[in-house]
Protein backbone atom coordinates (compact mmCIF):
# COMPACT_ATOMS: atom_id res chain seq x y z
CA UNK A 1 0.00 0.00 0.00
CA UNK A 2 2.87 2.38 0.82
CA UNK A 3 4.39 1.65 -2.60
CA UNK A 4 1.22 2.79 -4.36
CA UNK A 5 1.04 5.93 -2.22
CA UNK A 6 4.67 6.85 -3.00
CA UNK A 7 4.11 6.13 -6.68
CA UNK A 8 1.06 8.44 -6.67
CA UNK A 9 3.01 11.20 -4.90
CA UNK A 10 5.89 10.91 -7.36
CA UNK A 11 3.50 11.01 -10.33
CA UNK A 12 1.78 14.15 -8.98
CA UNK A 13 5.12 15.87 -8.47
CA UNK A 14 6.25 14.93 -11.98
CA UNK A 15 3.00 16.15 -13.52
CA UNK A 16 3.12 19.44 -11.62
CA UNK A 17 6.77 19.96 -12.46
CA UNK A 18 6.29 19.20 -16.16
CA UNK A 19 3.80 22.07 -16.43
CA UNK A 20 6.61 24.54 -15.74
CA UNK A 21 8.91 23.37 -18.54
CA UNK A 22 9.06 25.97 -21.32
CA UNK A 23 7.40 24.97 -24.58
CA UNK A 24 10.43 26.08 -26.60
CA UNK A 25 14.02 25.37 -25.60
CA UNK A 26 16.77 27.90 -26.11
CA UNK A 27 18.47 25.22 -28.26
CA UNK A 28 15.55 25.41 -30.68
CA UNK A 29 15.84 29.17 -31.04
CA UNK A 30 18.25 31.35 -33.00
CA UNK A 31 19.92 34.47 -31.65
CA UNK A 32 19.24 37.97 -32.97
CA UNK A 33 20.94 41.21 -31.93
CA UNK A 34 18.59 44.20 -31.74
CA UNK A 35 19.53 46.87 -34.29
CA UNK A 36 18.72 50.58 -34.31
CA UNK A 37 15.02 51.14 -35.06
CA UNK A 38 14.00 47.55 -34.27
CA UNK A 39 10.82 46.76 -32.37
CA UNK A 40 9.56 43.33 -31.44
CA UNK A 41 6.82 43.89 -33.99
CA UNK A 42 9.27 44.63 -36.83
CA UNK A 43 11.51 41.70 -35.84
CA UNK A 44 8.50 39.37 -35.70
CA UNK A 45 7.33 40.52 -39.15
CA UNK A 46 10.84 40.18 -40.64
CA UNK A 47 11.20 36.61 -39.35
CA UNK A 48 7.59 35.49 -40.01
CA UNK A 49 6.73 34.92 -36.36
CA UNK A 50 4.75 36.71 -33.64
CA UNK A 51 5.57 38.99 -30.73
CA UNK A 52 4.03 36.39 -28.39
CA UNK A 53 6.32 33.65 -29.74
CA UNK A 54 9.39 35.87 -29.31
CA UNK A 55 8.36 36.74 -25.75
CA UNK A 56 7.79 33.06 -24.96
CA UNK A 57 11.45 32.23 -25.67
CA UNK A 58 12.62 35.44 -23.93
CA UNK A 59 10.92 35.41 -20.52
CA UNK A 60 13.26 38.19 -19.35
CA UNK A 61 11.42 40.66 -21.62
CA UNK A 62 8.67 42.10 -19.42
CA UNK A 63 7.51 44.87 -21.76
CA UNK A 64 7.55 44.28 -25.54
CA UNK A 65 8.03 48.02 -26.05
CA UNK A 66 11.27 47.97 -24.04
CA UNK A 67 14.11 46.32 -25.95
CA UNK A 68 17.59 47.78 -26.09
CA UNK A 69 19.98 48.42 -28.95
CA UNK A 70 22.53 45.58 -28.97
CA UNK A 71 20.36 43.32 -26.79
CA UNK A 72 20.54 39.68 -27.84
CA UNK A 73 17.18 37.99 -28.05
CA UNK A 74 16.21 34.50 -29.11
CA UNK A 75 13.90 33.88 -32.04
CA UNK A 76 11.61 30.84 -31.86
CA UNK A 77 12.31 27.71 -33.85
CA UNK A 78 9.54 28.51 -36.35
CA UNK A 79 11.13 31.87 -37.22
CA UNK A 80 12.36 32.01 -40.80
CA UNK A 81 15.40 33.87 -42.07
CA UNK A 82 14.30 36.78 -44.25
CA UNK A 83 14.52 36.20 -48.00
CA UNK A 84 16.29 38.86 -50.05
CA UNK A 85 15.23 39.46 -53.61
CA UNK A 86 17.26 41.28 -56.25
CA UNK A 87 15.23 43.25 -58.77
CA UNK A 88 16.72 42.99 -62.24
CA UNK A 89 16.12 45.28 -65.16
C-alpha positions in Angstrom: 0.0 0.0 0.0 2.9 2.4 0.8 4.4 1.7 -2.6 1.2 2.8 -4.4 1.0 5.9 -2.2 4.7 6.8 -3.0 4.1 6.1 -6.7 1.1 8.4 -6.7 3.0 11.2 -4.9 5.9 10.9 -7.4 3.5 11.0 -10.3 1.8 14.1 -9.0 5.1 15.9 -8.5 6.3 14.9 -12.0 3.0 16.1 -13.5 3.1 19.4 -11.6 6.8 20.0 -12.5 6.3 19.2 -16.2 3.8 22.1 -16.4 6.6 24.5 -15.7 8.9 23.4 -18.5 9.1 26.0 -21.3 7.4 25.0 -24.6 10.4 26.1 -26.6 14.0 25.4 -25.6 16.8 27.9 -26.1 18.5 25.2 -28.3 15.6 25.4 -30.7 15.8 29.2 -31.0 18.2 31.4 -33.0 19.9 34.5 -31.7 19.2 38.0 -33.0 20.9 41.2 -31.9 18.6 44.2 -31.7 19.5 46.9 -34.3 18.7 50.6 -34.3 15.0 51.1 -35.1 14.0 47.5 -34.3 10.8 46.8 -32.4 9.6 43.3 -31.4 6.8 43.9 -34.0 9.3 44.6 -36.8 11.5 41.7 -35.8 8.5 39.4 -35.7 7.3 40.5 -39.1 10.8 40.2 -40.6 11.2 36.6 -39.4 7.6 35.5 -40.0 6.7 34.9 -36.4 4.8 36.7 -33.6 5.6 39.0 -30.7 4.0 36.4 -28.4 6.3 33.6 -29.7 9.4 35.9 -29.3 8.4 36.7 -25.7 7.8 33.1 -25.0 11.5 32.2 -25.7 12.6 35.4 -23.9 10.9 35.4 -20.5 13.3 38.2 -19.4 11.4 40.7 -21.6 8.7 42.1 -19.4 7.5 44.9 -21.8 7.5 44.3 -25.5 8.0 48.0 -26.1 11.3 48.0 -24.0 14.1 46.3 -26.0 17.6 47.8 -26.1 20.0 48.4 -29.0 22.5 45.6 -29.0 20.4 43.3 -26.8 20.5 39.7 -27.8 17.2 38.0 -28.0 16.2 34.5 -29.1 13.9 33.9 -32.0 11.6 30.8 -31.9 12.3 27.7 -33.9 9.5 28.5 -36.4 11.1 31.9 -37.2 12.4 32.0 -40.8 15.4 33.9 -42.1 14.3 36.8 -44.3 14.5 36.2 -48.0 16.3 38.9 -50.0 15.2 39.5 -53.6 17.3 41.3 -56.2 15.2 43.3 -58.8 16.7 43.0 -62.2 16.1 45.3 -65.2 
